[in-house]
């Protein structure tokens, strides 16, 4: 167990790390972060920030010496750079290795009995055309690595779209589009001893490839699939020997839940838990990686709506506070670029 007063290392300098550090401070922990980005947002809430390249082994080793445990706030940390901190990592780096490659991730989930949208590996234009013939259109071409929030993705409505596409110089996967009734996430926390706790699953709406809202109650289209989706998420966590918060995203379809992707970390669709659950995803992640018992995950209000605040919408974000049941979170980012997540607002709904 890492007792309160100990130091937690966070790989990454974004808003997820910021909210993790806030939760950790509440329980008496100190946090330090490691990020190659000078434009980070963790400095306000961390005791120290190492701004160095991931490949700087001396800096990473010095960082590790200050930590009792190390975790990450995004999954694109290069696995090859983790040597100096590997013995301190929670979750285990096998979770990163699985989630960093979309093709490996889908195959891993299928081996556990999960169902993904039809997919084919693509590394050339001919393979893409073969994939279109095999799976059909519409579909989405995605880079196997590094894409998120709609980045590294190209929608293909017809074969003509593919002919005009400039293929990335990287392995890709082509996925057939799945007709769905709703999108939802299963978010769980797991301890080193295998104890698991699940939050209620929200119905998620995306806009321009990015999460826009997460809403509870999620409705029957989601709720009738939760048993099967939770079973799969639990099996994924057990197979990885996972410690911390894990997220699996699904499409709700008439044939059952279809796996979309996995995030081995706290997740945007769980931000509502800060005010909307007895214990937030951030607090339970810290509890799990430090060897503490998990907190209660029940929802505390009849309904919740979390809305992302993106780009210039942050300029008048204070308007959210006109509603006394709404809580505002801004991430401290200096520039409100188009498509950049600047914060979120969580409304607790007491009268449905």
C-alpha angles and dihedrals in degrees: 000000000000102000123216108277091047125115124255120199119214122199107213136034105231136109095281090058090046092055091044090054092050090053091046093051090053088061094046101261127136118224131203124184136211119205138148090217118097087192093068127144101208098082094088092059105029127080092223138004124205108208103195141123115277088238094057097109095181092054091044090050091050089050091051092052090063096051136084091193134002128211136168135237098202132029101230095083104129106255091213090063095057099083097104092051101031095105090054099045124121119208098038112257090244086079090059092046090053098044098041092071116054093202094052090044094055093046091049092052092046090054087058091053099264123140120230130184111272109280142178131192113247127195102151141030091256091053089050092052090047089051091051090052092047100043102019131213149333098052145133128248111210133181109245090230141037102010122128139151091024094311117131091024133113125188113221115199097171138007087257089065089056093050091058096043120111101222117224117244091245139080112280141185125220115214128192115234113254119215104231141177096212144346121236143168132225109211120186139169121218130189127214089258092056100257109148134195126187129205121216111275118244128213105246126210120195129204123194090350093306131102110264106173139003115199139190132231087045095199133234094293087068103027096059089060099047098094094057094039093050091048090056093045090051091050091049090052092048094046090053094044082234124196119189134017119337128186130201120186121211144184114227107224135168087253093054137270115334116204115237108173145324130236114196093207145046110311142219091238088060098056089100089070092075091077101004101058133052088242122021126230088247095054093046091049089055091045092051098047091046094050096249126138115270120255128236111282100195119132112251101204133046091246141012134191121190117191125189117229108218133187118321091001085085091069091078098026092130088076088078088070092065084087108068090207093059126091121204126213121184118183101215096247113161100213126046100213122179110275094013118132106236101170145311140243125218120201118196109212113209100172116050 
